Structures are given as structure tokens and as C-alpha cells.
Amino acid sequence: MHIRTFTENDLDNVIDLTIETFGPFFEESFRPLMGELIYTNQHADWRDDYRREVPKLHDPEQHKYVAVAESDSGDLAGYVAWSVDLPRRNGEISHLAVAATHRRQSLGATLCEHAFTNMRTQGAEVVMISTGGDPFHAPARALYESLKCTMLPVSVYYRQL
């Protein structure tokens, strides 16, 4: 496994991996839990949202970075996106995705540690990473707790009007 800085040549694969990774959340978790009206209102265009969002994740001039993990065969195995707020000395991991064939091999932890190291180098003292409280996100919560992150319980409520 090789971790390196994102290049524009990675963009299509990173978008595809993002959609593949988070599709089950939107379609199998959020949609049935919230119902069609709330799903449609909040996330009906989630694929296109990622197509617009992911290209903006890597912008070093804005202190936004992406690192990709390549398998030994050269395939995209995962990626992590983070930003650093220099004046506040804070970092944030905004996206973490690992291809299904590479899960449960510590790649998520390796990508997070890569981002943490880069944030520290830039002067960050604190990092924030967030995830959902639903069953889909249980592996992410376990990962972040294994990295000694402290969970702050937050509740988000939706209601159809």
C-alpha cells in the first residue's frame, strides 16, 4: 500500500469511491429511516452533491488536502480529506473512504494517522472528525475511538411538515 498526495488524475476514481462507500448510507439507512419526503428534501441528489463537492476537497492554497492510498496493483484503495484552520490551530477530517476490498485491514487508521501527521506539521493541535450515530456508521465510530478520539454526542432531528 502506498499513500500519496491526490492528483487531478485521481478525481474520477475518488468520486466513484465516495459514491460507492456512502451510497448504502443514503439508500439503505437514511432513506428508510426518514421516509421519502425527508430523503428527497435532504439527499435526493446525493450522488451529484458528491460530484460537486469532491473536486473542491484538495486545494492546498486554502489549506485543504487529500491523500490517496494505492494498492500494490495501482488501484485506489482509499482516501482521506482534511483541512487545517491555521489561526485556530485546528484540523478537520472531512472525508474518509476505503474500498470494500480493503476494509478491515487498518487502512482507515493509516489514512487518518497520515492526515494527523500532516496537520501536526502545519501546527494543528486539535483534530475534529465526525460521523453518524446510525448502524451504518458503527465501524467509523469504532475506528475513531481506536484512534483515541473522544465522542461528543450530538442529536439531529428531522420532521416532515
BARO-837722 format. One line per field, with one value per residue (C-alpha): residue in three letters; residue number from 1; y, z, x. Coordinates in steps of 0.02 Angstrom, whole numbers, plus 50000, padded with zeros to 5 digits. Example, Ala and Ser with C-alpha at 12.3 -4.5 7.8 and 13.67 -1.06 7.14 Angstrom:
REM BARO-837722
code <- ALA/SER
pos <- 1/2
Y <- 49775/49947
Z <- 50390/50357
X <- 50615/50684
REM end
This chain:
REM BARO-837722
code <- MET/HIS/ILE/ARG/THR/PHE/THR/GLU/ASN/ASP/LEU/ASP/ASN/VAL/ILE/ASP/LEU/THR/ILE/GLU/THR/PHE/GLY/PRO/PHE/PHE/GLU/GLU/SER/PHE/ARG/PRO/LEU/MET/GLY/GLU/LEU/ILE/TYR/THR/ASN/GLN/HIS/ALA/ASP/TRP/ARG/ASP/ASP/TYR/ARG/ARG/GLU/VAL/PRO/LYS/LEU/HIS/ASP/PRO/GLU/GLN/HIS/LYS/TYR/VAL/ALA/VAL/ALA/GLU/SER/ASP/SER/GLY/ASP/LEU/ALA/GLY/TYR/VAL/ALA/TRP/SER/VAL/ASP/LEU/PRO/ARG/ARG/ASN/GLY/GLU/ILE/SER/HIS/LEU/ALA/VAL/ALA/ALA/THR/HIS/ARG/ARG/GLN/SER/LEU/GLY/ALA/THR/LEU/CYS/GLU/HIS/ALA/PHE/THR/ASN/MET/ARG/THR/GLN/GLY/ALA/GLU/VAL/VAL/MET/ILE/SER/THR/GLY/GLY/ASP/PRO/PHE/HIS/ALA/PRO/ALA/ARG/ALA/LEU/TYR/GLU/SER/LEU/LYS/CYS/THR/MET/LEU/PRO/VAL/SER/VAL/TYR/TYR/ARG/GLN/LEU
pos <- 1/2/3/4/5/6/7/8/9/10/11/12/13/14/15/16/17/18/19/20/21/22/23/24/25/26/27/28/29/30/31/32/33/34/35/36/37/38/39/40/41/42/43/44/45/46/47/48/49/50/51/52/53/54/55/56/57/58/59/60/61/62/63/64/65/66/67/68/69/70/71/72/73/74/75/76/77/78/79/80/81/82/83/84/85/86/87/88/89/90/91/92/93/94/95/96/97/98/99/100/101/102/103/104/105/106/107/108/109/110/111/112/113/114/115/116/117/118/119/120/121/122/123/124/125/126/127/128/129/130/131/132/133/134/135/136/137/138/139/140/141/142/143/144/145/146/147/148/149/150/151/152/153/154/155/156/157/158/159/160/161
Y <- 50000/50171/50336/50490/50662/50672/50725/50778/50608/50531/50635/50516/50367/50466/50522/50343/50277/50410/50364/50178/50199/50313/50251/50117/50251/50360/50220/50086/50186/50368/50341/50204/50289/50461/50419/50482/50664/50700/50594/50687/50856/50823/50699/50651/50717/50646/50574/50742/50828/50721/50756/50942/50927/50806/50912/51051/50943/50966/51149/51172/51362/51351/51225/51083/50917/50743/50591/50431/50253/50146/49958/49864/49839/50028/50031/50163/50079/50232/50415/50544/50729/50858/51043/51150/51313/51387/51533/51416/51275/51155/51018/50925/50763/50789/50628/50454/50313/50141/50023/49871/49752/49844/49865/49783/49797/49955/50065/50188/50207/50227/50362/50455/50446/50513/50662/50687/50693/50821/50927/50924/50979/51130/51174/51098/51047/50976/50874/50850/50706/50670/50527/50467/50380/50254/50071/50109/50220/50099/50045/50228/50262/50111/50170/50347/50280/50165/50320/50393/50520/50574/50568/50716/50655/50762/50735/50789/50780/50788/50809/50812/50970
Z <- 50000/49953/50019/49914/49877/49770/49588/49463/49380/49538/49534/49443/49548/49711/49661/49616/49781/49878/49794/49817/50000/50055/49940/50063/50197/50091/50010/50146/50307/50289/50160/50254/50422/50367/50231/50053/50086/50202/50097/49939/50025/50106/49999/49838/49737/49848/49701/49612/49778/49790/49608/49651/49823/49796/49666/49796/49933/49876/49873/49962/49944/50055/50172/50107/50065/50001/50011/49918/49956/49808/49818/49756/49591/49573/49613/49726/49896/49993/50028/50166/50150/50282/50311/50433/50512/50545/50659/50771/50757/50719/50591/50524/50429/50315/50213/50238/50117/50098/49955/50011/49962/50078/50233/50398/50357/50458/50303/50378/50531/50422/50318/50474/50551/50386/50397/50583/50547/50410/50520/50661/50538/50496/50679/50717/50898/50887/50756/50731/50637/50634/50584/50606/50755/50649/50623/50453/50537/50680/50600/50583/50766/50818/50711/50784/50961/50925/50871/51044/50981/51108/51052/51081/51071/50953/50901/50735/50715/50558/50547/50399/50400
X <- 50000/50064/49992/50023/49955/49799/49820/49687/49707/49632/49473/49355/49410/49393/49217/49170/49239/49145/48981/49014/49060/48918/48780/48723/48702/48589/48490/48483/48496/48442/48304/48208/48233/48175/48048/48034/47989/48136/48254/48204/48216/48385/48480/48391/48538/48675/48773/48778/48815/48973/49016/49014/49094/49238/49330/49342/49420/49601/49652/49819/49808/49653/49739/49630/49712/49676/49789/49751/49802/49851/49854/50007/49915/49890/49704/49628/49608/49550/49571/49564/49523/49566/49585/49681/49623/49795/49744/49644/49773/49631/49616/49465/49449/49300/49302/49370/49329/49403/49360/49261/49402/49523/49415/49461/49647/49686/49689/49564/49676/49830/49746/49688/49862/49933/49814/49851/50039/50014/49901/50031/50165/50058/50036/49866/49843/49667/49576/49390/49314/49129/49015/48838/48762/48667/48716/48795/48925/48966/49132/49183/49142/49245/49390/49389/49378/49526/49622/49587/49461/49330/49150/49037/48857/48754/48575/48499/48311/48206/48019/47905/47797
REM end
